[in-house]
Amino acid sequence: MTVNSTYAKQGMFVAPHASAAESGCAVLREGGNALEAMIAAAATISVVYPHMNGIGGDSFWLVHEPGRDVVTIDACGRAAARASIDFYREQHLTAIPSRGPLAANTVAGTVSGWNMAIDYAKQHWGGRLPLSRLLDDAIAYAEHGIVVTQSQTNCTAAKLAELIDVPGFGERFLVEGKAPAFGSVLKQARIAATLRQLAKNGLNDFYDGELARSIAGDLAAVGSPLALADLEGHAAELRPPVQLQHSLGTLYNMAPPTQGTISLMILGILDQLGLDKVAADSADHVHLAVEATKQAFLVRDRHITDPAYMTADPQQLLEDTALAALATAIDRERALPWGAQSNCGDTVWMGAIDSAGRAVSMIQSIYHEFGSGIVLKNSGINWQNRGCSFSLDERALNTLKPRRKPFHTLNPALARLNDGRVIVYGTMGGDGQPQTQSAVFTRYAVFGQGMQQAISAPRWLLGRTWGQASDTLKLESRFDPALVAELKHRGHDVEVLQAFDETMGHAGGIARHVDGTLEAAFDPRSDGAAAGF
């Protein structure tokens, strides 16, 4: 097990694929800032880890600069103007499909997030690197080929039956009708050409230019409700974060439509319960974290949606009185019965801190593995299926409406601790995201473990995430059998997984210590790396 953190002084980058970490670190070495590094890595990972993310999805960013307020970039695409309950009922559907043209019903916001990040870096951080430089690595990987990971091979094979007939999927992601072999080389010429076009014409070409017209035409040809006007009407937003006043410092996350409020709520409940008084990685630690998750998820499923449709103030949900009431509802010796509907999904989280102490926590996703499965004929873009999270029930919290933002599981995290440390951390994995954030933060900040130990240690997961459909409490087999038995005794429906199970997601983290030293960790469950200098 990897337990030693990676240390550096000038800059650090963490990603769930080593090539992306290297792309980000290379920009930092050239004097680029954390936002520029993140754009380069985001482009690279969209090519080298295509089953997890791509430019046809959404992204969310937390941005820290010493002495300034934390800000966020919300690059979430809205539902198409034609995407209505009546539209799907006319197709004789009672639910939005998770694959195919009718699943591709929201604008892809990722590229707009890159664009806003570049503008912010230029305006506030003296960003100077040209877009062409930031996309160079991604273009090279797409043109010359990527080495297929075991993760991509396994994921493609597992999802082949439901994706093989989706327009364009096989042409981009299959080799002779089968999943590409682990270790083989896969080229993506159309994505290389699309990235070159963006480097030449600018990122807004995706929404209001030649590329936008190509995208809209290809979406229409396969039967998606998205149109050119939807792309032209999209823009990323610079927004304040939600924040939690924790006993150890101030913790930040994304506001709705993401579940960032819920990630902070779990940590706030644990703080109210006095988690620091129990033993790290004990049955008490896991039990309280799982029970806090249940309380937070119940709040999520009542309140969190597009903020334009919310009746609750997400910041008020994080006040001490609200958190104390939820903490009081937890039985320290008995599990709350659980069978709630869970959210699955896949994504990538990445983190960067530069020599000036500026930090970025970023996540980008196409929702399910390979998103809708659609690959556009001319651009090679794999379009997300985030809009299948909408409901066709008018009474539902997340009911489908034209131009509405979908609920997002995505939520990158950042913390400013009272002792002067700054932390960026996060993970992929639907319902697993807030739970793994609670594991990483409590192990690192509350219990004083090293960052790599906090991420490598065995993890728990209540409910569903990437590749799983059951609502059990999943534990990696490296947990002490006595702990497993105790959790069963307390009423948890326990399922034991492999020692390092990819179901637990791909986490990562970087901490900047008071003296400027950077400590980073990547997830051994991924193909990642921590790259610093």
PyMOL commands that set and color helices and strands:
alter all, ss='L'
color gray80, all
select helices_A, chain A and resi 18-29+34-48+85-90+101-103+110-125+131-144+150-163+169-173+189-201+205-208+210-222+228-232+260-272+275-277+283-303+307-309+316-318+320-328+386-389+432-446+451-456+481-489+502-504
alter helices_A, ss='H'
color red, helices_A
select strands_A, chain A and resi 6-8+12-15+58-64+71-75+146-147+185-186+237-239+242-246+249-253+346-353+359-367+413-417+422-426+460-462+473-476+494-497+508-512+518-522+529-532
alter strands_A, ss='S'
color yellow, strands_A
deselect
rebuild
show_as cartoon
